[in-house]
Amino acid sequence: MFSWMAWTWPTVAFFVFIGVALTTMVIWETRSPGGAPRRGVFGIDTTRGDRLFISLLGAAYIFLGWLGLFGVPLWGGLIISIAWTLFVFRFV
């Protein structure tokens, strides 16, 4: 089904996750508007969307670092990425 782009199922799952994350953020913002940005431990004002972007960008670097240092499997990188995302949404 996805052979015309040489996609693998993990690649499809990644993009589905990004779509679900964006849809969840839209629903969350619609039901409970975030309004004013808040200042976190990094000293920058961030909104929910900013924190989602920071967490996704950080997770990408975490996975690349994990691949470079340890290779596969990526379970360790996944655990660190989830911890990073929780940190960003709580304290940033």
N, C-alpha and C positions, 0 to 999 in steps of 0.2 A: 504494500500500500504506500509506503514512504520511500520506496527504492529509487524513485526518480530524483530525489535529493540526497541520496545516500545517508539518510537519517537512521539512527538506531532508536530502539525503544527508550533507552535512558534520555536521549536528546529530546524526544517527543514528550516524555514525562517532565523534563525540566521546563519546557515551554508551557505545558499545561499548568504546572505549578505557578509559574509567573502570572499566567492569566487568572488563575484562581486567587492568587494573592492580590492582584489589582482589583478584581471584582469584590473581594472581601473588604478591601479598603474603601471602595466606593460605597458599599452597603453600610459599613461602619460610620463613614462620614455623613451619610444621609440620615441615619438614625440618631447619631449623636455628634453634631457638628463640633469639630476640634477648636474652631475659633482662633484664639491667640496662640502664637508659638510659645514654647517654654525653653528656658535656658538650662542646659544640662552640664555634666561634668567636663565637657570639652569647651565650654564657654561660648557656644554658638546657639542661636535661636533656631529651633527645629519644630516642624510640624510632623504629623503622622506620616505624610508622604515622604518627607525628608528622611525620617528614621527608617522607613522601608527601603529607600534608596541606599542609605548608608549600610544597612544590614545586608542587602543583596551584594553590594560592591565588596564589602568586607568578606562575605562568604566566598565570593569568587576568588579573592586573594588567598583566603585560607585553603581552599581546595587546590589552587595552583601550588601553594607552598607545600601542602601535604604530598601532592604528586611528585614534586621535585625532591623532597626529602625521603619519603617512605614508599612511594609508588602505590599500587593498588593492593588491597581493597581500600575504599575511601571511608569506611565507617568512623575512623578517628576524626577525619576532617569534618564529617557530618555532625558528630557530637560537638566539636569545637564551634562549628558554624551555628548550631542551635543555641549554644551558650552565648555566643556573640550577639545573636539576634535578640535573645532575652535581655541581655545587658543593654543593648542599644534602645530597645523600647522602654526599658525601666528607668535608665539613668541618663540617657542622652537627650 
